[in-house]
Amino acid sequence: MTNPTILRSPYPDVVVPDGALTGYVFERAGRYPDRAAFVDAATGRAWTYQETIDRIHRTAGGLVARGFGVGDVLGVMAPNSPDYAVAFHAAAVAGGTTTTINPVYGAEEVAFQLRDAGASMVVSAAASLDHATEAAREVGIRDIFVFGTDGAPSFDTVTGDPIAQVPVDPDDIVVLPYSSGTTGLPKGVMLSHRNCAVNLEQVSAIFPFAEHDVVIAVLPFFHIYGMQVIMNAGLRVGATLITMPRFDLVGFLEAVQEHRVTIAYLVPPIVLALAKQPIVDNYDLSSLRIVMSGAAPLGAELAAEASARIGADVFQGYGMTELSPVSHLCPLDDARPGSIGVLVPNTEARLVDAETGVDAPKGGPGELWIRGPLVMRGYLNNPEATATTIDTDGWLHTGDVATVDADGHFAIVDRVKELIKYKGFQVPPAELEALLVTHPSVADVAVIPVADEEAGEIPKAFVVLKPDHAATAEELMAFVAGHVATYKQVRLVEFVSEIPKSASGKILRRLLRERPA
């Protein structure tokens, strides 16, 4: 067998941080204690860096006083707010782990994650408290708190004498976000202090994110993109984060205008709105200098249209939860249409024929494999899925098919994995299929992505009904909607006589995608 072709970053290696994440994130904060770390767009409430750090260490003291410590897991179920960062970093200072939960999840989804993560304590936003409480009780968790004062003990009461960082190993797990990987049901992604800190260092080597920047924090902190690239990276450099609990176009535009936002980390559906919606012209967005798009592919034409409309450079990056998350970024002085950029420092890649395991012809296309200190520790409680995703040589198989040009710029051209990307969120077909077959009228089902201009992709279900049973598309979509978060809902249903499968029983999704509309 010939030696593999290993592609490397054009940037020199960075020093890999070797300590606790929170200390790394706030390492420079002593230079600007009175600068605003957070401003809540809805209320105008602002916290300085010193106030934020003080709250983190007092809350960590309160957690430890309640018995929370090394090896314990805190579930956080809330939209963006300054409180979110306090809970996340207080758990880390106490030596524990945070599992980040989508606040629109239903009780079943929350219970699955809490049980799988082994959470012992939950903090929720008031709007999510009913589902969080129901799930926590089902799992047997007694300690439930709320951000604010409505309906449960306030998380503000979790306070005590401030404590220093509880000693941790850099390879200890600091956060457990849930991802479907390349296929299957959601799995806990074990990200260590070192994983998260080194990826912040890798990103900073390419992306000029500075302390004078004002960053709109509209992408959710429970998602790895918002958690790392916005929250932790922003705090690391001393930027001011303008938090929004959810995206609405008018509120977003108002916040950019009022707070003179300089950097916006977005997803393609928001970039589409900036390019197409007439209301954008009513706002002064002249402070924006950079828009960075991620979580799903962004077309070159759309990027150019949005850039021309708002007068800011629009760039693209690439990553996944299992990569902490960023493996590729476009250099601001060498961006190329349709490119996801170059490898970040300390990172290697291969482009491989997914069926043969042999390197693709020079330049690809081939499945993108990644190796480096950004690669997760593995999937929690799932060594089989870990072994499928990370091979014995340490290569993480992304499931995305890429090409690379002579200058090291990559582009995503296809994918091997089955995930549906709805507005940047992962929708695993297997989860929807497992749910739909529990409907009394459904004999078999397959779910695939269908292109959609606004959402990127939407889930479509091909359904085989049981003999002598009847069900409408609307009935089946409503059935799914009653069990899953909004972004996972099936948007189209087509009834078929059979689901195409291989001899081994694997769904042949390609044949379904090729069916005439």
C-alpha positions in Angstrom: 0.0 0.0 0.0 1.3 3.4 -0.9 1.9 6.0 1.7 -1.1 8.2 2.3 -1.2 11.8 1.0 -1.4 14.0 4.1 -2.4 17.6 3.7 -1.3 20.2 6.3 -2.1 23.7 7.3 -0.1 26.5 5.6 0.1 28.1 9.1 2.8 27.3 11.6 1.8 25.2 14.6 0.4 27.0 17.7 1.3 26.1 21.3 -1.3 23.7 22.6 -2.8 25.1 25.9 -2.2 22.7 28.8 -4.6 23.8 31.5 -8.3 24.3 32.4 -10.5 25.9 29.8 -11.9 28.7 32.0 -8.5 30.0 33.0 -7.5 30.0 29.4 -10.6 31.9 28.2 -10.2 34.6 30.9 -6.4 34.7 30.9 -6.3 38.3 29.6 -9.3 39.7 31.3 -7.3 41.4 34.0 -6.3 44.0 31.4 -9.8 45.3 31.0 -11.9 44.5 34.1 -14.4 47.3 33.4 -15.1 46.5 29.8 -18.5 45.0 29.0 -18.2 41.3 28.4 -22.0 40.9 27.7 -24.8 43.2 26.8 -28.3 41.6 26.6 -30.0 43.0 23.5 -33.5 42.6 24.9 -33.0 44.3 28.3 -29.8 46.3 27.9 -28.4 44.5 30.9 -24.6 44.6 30.8 -21.9 42.7 32.7 -18.3 43.7 32.8 -15.5 41.2 32.6 -14.8 41.5 36.3 -18.5 41.0 37.2 -18.6 38.0 34.9 -15.5 36.4 36.5 -16.7 37.1 40.0 -20.1 35.5 39.3 -18.4 32.4 37.8 -16.2 31.8 40.8 -19.0 32.5 43.3 -21.3 30.1 41.5 -18.6 27.5 41.3 -18.4 27.8 45.1 -22.1 27.3 45.3 -22.0 24.2 43.1 -19.2 22.6 45.2 -21.1 23.4 48.4 -24.1 21.4 46.9 -21.8 18.4 46.2 -21.2 19.1 42.6 -17.6 18.4 41.5 -15.2 16.4 39.4 -17.1 13.9 37.2 -20.5 15.5 37.7 -22.6 16.8 34.9 -24.7 20.0 34.8 -27.5 20.1 32.2 -28.1 23.6 30.8 -31.3 24.2 28.8 -31.6 27.8 27.9 -31.3 30.4 25.1 -28.4 32.8 25.0 -27.9 35.2 27.9 -25.0 36.2 30.1 -26.2 33.7 32.7 -25.4 30.9 30.2 -21.7 31.6 30.3 -21.7 31.8 34.1 -23.3 28.3 34.4 -21.0 26.8 31.8 -17.8 28.1 33.3 -18.8 27.7 36.9 -19.3 24.0 36.2 -15.9 23.9 34.6 -14.2 25.7 37.6 -15.9 23.2 39.9 -14.2 20.4 38.0 -17.4 19.2 36.3 -18.9 19.0 32.9 -21.8 20.8 31.1 -24.1 19.1 28.8 -25.8 21.7 26.6 -29.5 21.1 25.8 -31.6 22.7 23.0 -34.2 24.7 24.9 -36.9 23.8 22.3 -36.6 20.1 23.0 -39.6 18.2 24.4 -39.4 16.3 27.6 -38.6 13.0 25.9 -35.6 14.5 24.1 -34.4 16.2 27.3 -34.8 13.0 29.4 -32.7 11.0 26.8 -29.9 13.5 27.0 -29.9 13.9 30.8 -29.9 10.1 31.3 -27.2 9.4 28.7 -25.0 12.2 30.0 -25.4 11.2 33.6 -26.5 14.7 34.7 -27.0 15.3 38.4 -28.3 18.9 38.2 -30.3 21.0 35.7 -30.6 24.7 35.1 -33.3 25.9 32.7 -34.7 29.1 31.3 -38.2 29.8 32.5 -39.8 29.1 29.1 -38.3 25.6 29.1 -38.8 24.8 32.7 -41.9 22.5 32.3 -40.1 20.2 30.0 -36.9 20.3 31.9 -38.7 19.5 35.2 -40.6 16.6 33.7 -37.5 15.2 32.2 -35.4 15.6 35.3 -38.0 13.9 37.4 -38.2 11.0 35.0 -34.4 10.6 35.2 -34.4 11.1 39.0 -32.7 14.5 39.2 -33.7 16.5 42.2 -31.7 19.7 41.8 -33.5 21.9 39.3 -32.9 25.6 39.0 -34.1 28.4 36.7 -32.4 31.4 35.2 -34.5 34.1 36.8 -37.1 33.7 39.5 -40.1 31.9 37.9 -41.2 28.4 38.9 -38.2 26.9 40.6 -35.3 27.9 42.8 -33.3 30.6 41.1 -29.9 29.7 39.8 -28.8 33.0 41.5 -29.1 31.1 44.8 -26.4 28.7 43.7 -23.7 30.9 45.2 -21.0 30.7 47.8 -17.5 31.7 48.7 -15.6 32.1 45.5 -13.3 29.2 44.7 -10.3 28.8 42.5 -10.2 26.3 39.7 -10.6 22.8 41.0 -7.6 20.8 39.7 -8.4 19.0 36.4 -6.5 17.1 33.8 -6.5 18.9 30.5 -8.0 15.8 29.0 -10.9 15.8 31.4 -14.3 16.4 29.7 -15.5 20.0 30.0 -18.5 19.8 27.8 -20.9 17.2 26.4 -22.8 18.6 23.4 -24.9 16.1 21.5 -24.4 15.3 17.9 -25.6 12.7 15.4 -22.1 12.4 13.9 -22.3 11.0 10.4 -25.4 8.9 11.1 -27.7 7.5 13.8 -29.1 8.9 17.0 -27.6 11.8 19.0 -24.5 10.9 20.9 -22.6 12.8 23.6 -19.4 14.3 22.1 -16.7 14.3 24.8 -14.7 17.5 24.4 -11.9 18.1 26.8 -10.5 21.3 28.3 -7.5 20.8 25.9 -9.8 20.2 22.8 -11.7 23.4 23.4 -8.7 25.6 24.3 -6.5 24.5 21.4 -9.3 25.1 18.9 -9.7 28.7 20.1 -5.9 29.0 19.7 -6.1 27.5 16.2 -8.9 29.8 15.1 -7.2 32.9 16.4 -4.1 32.2 14.2 -6.2 32.8 11.1 -9.1 35.0 12.2 -8.4 38.5 13.4 -10.9 38.6 16.2 -9.8 41.4 18.6 -10.7 43.0 21.9 -12.2 46.1 20.3 -14.8 43.9 18.4 -18.5 43.9 19.2 -20.0 40.5 18.3 -23.6 39.6 17.8 -24.3 36.4 19.8 -27.5 35.3 18.1 -26.4 31.7 17.2 -27.3 29.5 20.2 -24.7 28.8 22.9 -26.0 25.3 23.3 -24.7 24.6 19.8 -20.9 24.1 19.4 -20.6 27.0 16.9 -22.2 29.5 19.3 -20.5 28.0 22.4 -17.0 28.0 21.1 -16.7 30.3 18.1 -18.8 33.1 19.7 -19.0 32.7 23.5 -15.6 31.3 24.4 -13.6 32.9 21.5 -15.2 36.3 22.2 -14.4 36.1 25.9 -10.9 35.0 25.2 -10.0 38.1 23.2 -12.0 40.6 25.3 -14.7 41.4 22.8 -18.2 42.5 23.9 -20.9 40.0 23.1 -24.4 41.2 22.3 -26.7 38.3 23.3 -30.0 37.5 21.7 -32.2 34.7 22.9 -33.3 33.8 19.4 -33.1 35.1 15.9 -35.7 37.4 14.5 -34.6 39.6 11.6 -35.9 43.0 12.9 -34.4 42.4 16.4 -31.1 41.3 14.8 -30.9 44.4 12.5 -31.8 46.7 15.4 -29.1 45.1 17.6 -26.4 45.5 14.9 -27.4 49.1 14.4 -27.7 50.1 18.0 -24.6 48.4 19.4 -22.4 49.0 16.3 -21.7 45.3 15.9 -18.4 44.6 14.0 -18.5 40.8 13.6 -21.5 38.6 12.9 -21.1 34.8 13.0 -24.1 33.5 11.1 -25.6 30.5 9.2 -26.7 30.5 5.6 -30.4 31.2 6.2 -29.5 34.4 8.0 -27.0 35.4 5.2 -29.9 34.7 2.7 -32.1 37.1 4.6 -29.4 39.8 4.6 -29.1 39.3 0.8 -32.8 39.2 -0.1 -35.1 40.9 2.5 -36.1 44.5 1.6 -36.2 45.5 5.3 -32.4 45.3 5.5 -32.1 48.6 3.7 -33.9 50.4 6.5 -30.9 49.8 9.0 -27.4 51.2 9.3 -25.1 48.1 9.2 -22.0 50.1 8.3 -20.2 49.0 11.5 -20.1 45.4 10.3 -16.7 44.5 8.9 -17.0 40.7 8.8 -19.7 38.1 8.4 -18.5 34.5 9.0 -20.9 31.8 7.9 -20.7 28.2 9.1 -22.8 25.1 10.1 -23.9 24.4 6.5 -22.5 25.2 3.0 -22.8 28.7 1.7 -23.0 29.3 -2.0 -20.5 31.6 -3.6 -23.2 33.7 -5.4 -25.2 34.2 -2.2 -22.1 35.2 -0.3 -21.2 37.8 -2.9 -24.8 39.1 -3.0 -24.9 39.5 0.8 -21.5 41.2 0.9 -22.4 43.7 -1.8 -25.7 44.5 0.0 -24.4 45.1 3.5 -20.9 46.3 2.7 -19.1 43.7 4.8 -16.8 40.8 3.8 -18.6 37.5 3.9 -16.4 34.4 4.6 -16.9 30.8 5.3 -15.5 28.1 7.6 -16.0 24.4 8.2 -16.2 22.2 11.2 -18.3 19.8 13.3 -19.0 19.2 16.9 -16.5 16.4 16.9 -13.8 18.8 15.9 -14.3 21.3 18.8 -15.5 22.6 16.1 -13.3 24.4 13.5 -11.0 22.6 11.1 -11.0 25.1 8.2 -11.2 28.9 7.9 -10.9 31.3 5.0 -8.0 33.7 5.5 -9.4 37.2 5.3 -6.8 38.2 2.8 -7.2 35.2 0.6 -10.9 34.2 0.5 -12.1 32.3 -2.5 -15.7 31.9 -3.7 -17.2 28.6 -2.5 -14.2 27.8 -0.4 -14.3 26.7 3.2 -10.7 27.9 3.6 -7.5 26.2 4.7 -6.7 23.9 7.5 -6.2 25.5 10.9 -2.8 25.0 12.5 -1.7 21.7 14.1 -4.2 19.9 11.8 -3.8 17.3 9.1 -6.3 16.1 6.5 -6.7 13.4 3.9 -9.1 13.0 1.0 -10.1 9.4 0.7 -12.3 7.2 -1.4 -14.9 6.2 1.2 -15.5 2.8 -0.2 -11.8 1.7 -0.8 -10.0 3.7 1.9 -7.4 4.7 -0.8 -6.5 8.3 -1.3 -8.5 10.1 -3.9 -6.8 11.4 -7.0 -4.8 14.6 -6.4 -7.2 17.4 -5.4 -10.1 15.0 -4.7 -13.0 14.6 -4.5 -12.7 12.3 -1.5 -14.1 12.0 2.0 -12.5 14.5 4.3 -10.5 12.9 7.1 -9.1 15.1 9.9 -6.4 14.5 12.5 -5.1 16.7 15.3 -5.6 17.9 18.9 -9.0 19.3 18.0 -10.5 15.8 17.5 -12.9 14.8 20.3 -12.1 12.2 22.9 -14.9 10.1 21.6 -18.7 9.5 22.0 -19.9 9.0 25.5 -21.0 5.4 26.3 -20.6 4.4 22.7 -17.3 2.9 21.8 -18.7 1.3 18.6 -19.7 4.7 17.2 -16.4 6.1 18.3 -14.5 3.4 16.5 -16.6 3.9 13.3 -15.8 7.7 13.3 -12.2 7.7 14.5 -9.9 5.0 13.0 -6.9 3.4 14.7 -4.5 6.0 13.2 -6.5 8.9 14.8 -8.2 10.1 11.6 -11.8 11.4 12.1 -14.0 10.5 9.1 -16.2 13.6 8.6 -18.7 12.1 6.1 -18.2 15.2 3.9 -16.7 14.9 0.4 -14.2 17.7 -0.4 -11.7 18.9 -3.0 -8.6 20.9 -2.5 -6.8 23.2 -4.8 -3.0 23.7 -5.3 -3.0 26.4 -2.6 -4.6 24.3 0.1 -8.1 25.8 -0.1 -10.8 23.2 0.4 -14.4 23.0 -0.9 -17.2 20.7 0.2 -18.8 19.1 -2.8 -20.9 16.3 -1.5 -21.3 14.1 1.5 -21.3 10.5 2.6 -23.2 11.1 5.8 -26.9 11.0 6.0 -27.6 14.0 8.2 -30.1 16.7 7.1 -29.0 20.3 7.8 -32.1 22.4 8.6 -31.1 26.0 9.2 -27.7 24.7 10.4 -29.1 22.2 12.8 -28.5 18.5 12.5 -31.5 16.3 11.8 -30.7 12.6 11.9 -33.0 10.6 9.6 -32.7 7.6 11.8 -34.3 9.4 14.7 -37.4 10.4 12.6 -37.6 7.0 11.0 -37.6 5.3 14.4 -40.4 7.6 15.5 -42.6 7.3 12.4 -42.6 3.5 12.5 -44.3 3.7 15.9 -47.3 5.2 14.2 -50.0 2.5 14.0 -50.5 3.0 10.3 -46.8 3.0 9.2 -45.1 -0.2 8.0 -41.8 1.3 6.8 -40.2 4.7 6.3 -37.2 6.5 5.0 -36.3 10.1 5.5 -34.0 12.2 3.2 -33.1 15.8 2.8 -34.8 18.0 0.2 -33.2 21.3 -0.9 -34.9 24.4 0.4 -33.9 28.0 -0.3 -34.6 29.4 3.2 -33.7 26.4 5.4 -31.0 24.8 3.3 -32.6 21.4 3.6 -35.9 20.1 4.9 -36.8 16.5 6.0 -39.0 14.5 3.6 -40.4 11.1 4.6 -41.2 8.3 2.2 -43.8 6.2 3.9 -45.2 2.7 3.3 -48.5 2.2 5.0 -49.7 -1.1 6.5 -52.3 -3.0 4.6 -55.8 -1.8 5.3 -54.5 1.3 7.1 -54.9 4.9 6.1 -53.1 8.0 7.1 -52.7 11.5 5.6 -49.4 13.4 5.2 -50.8 16.0 7.5 -51.6 13.4 10.2 -48.1 11.9 10.0 -46.4 15.3 10.1 -48.5 16.3 13.2 -47.6 13.0 14.8 -43.9 13.8 14.4 -44.4 17.4 15.6 -45.8 16.1 18.9 -42.6 14.4 19.8 -39.6 16.4 18.5 -38.2 19.9 18.4 -39.5 22.2 15.7 -36.4 22.0 13.5 -36.6 18.2 13.3 -40.2 18.1 12.1 -41.0 16.4 8.8 -42.0 19.0 6.2 -43.0 16.7 3.3 -44.5 13.2 3.1 -44.7 10.9 0.0 -46.4 7.6 0.1 -44.7 4.7 -1.7 -45.2 0.9 -2.0 -41.7 0.0 -0.7 -38.5 1.5 0.6 -35.5 0.6 -1.6 -32.9 -1.3 0.4 -29.6 -3.2 -0.1 -29.3 -6.9 0.5 -28.1 -6.1 4.0 -31.2 -4.0 4.7 -29.5 -0.6 4.4 -31.8 2.1 3.0 -30.7 3.2 -0.4 -31.3 6.9 0.1 -29.6 7.8 -3.2 -32.4 6.1 -5.1 -35.0 8.1 -3.2 -33.1 11.4 -3.8 -33.0 10.6 -7.5 -36.8 10.1 -7.8 -38.6 12.8 -9.8 -40.2 15.4 -7.7 
